[in-house]
């Protein structure tokens, strides 16, 4: 069982199973969270949250279009 994380981590690696990506992530504490915002990460392989500045990087890079 994963534990809740405070929103203090500013670089987070995510996997394809985490898509569609939004910040804050489901396992983050809600008391210091900002409104949920969906982040487009599929094409570039990385995204920056406009609220808190957390940088998300997609493991394996951009999602290929097959």
Secondary structure as UniProt FT lines:
FT   TURN            7..8
FT   STRAND          11..14
FT   HELIX           16..18
FT   STRAND          22..23
FT   TURN            26..27
FT   TURN            31..32
FT   STRAND          37..38
FT   TURN            42..44
FT   STRAND          46..48
FT   TURN            50..52
FT   STRAND          55..58
FT   TURN            59..60
//
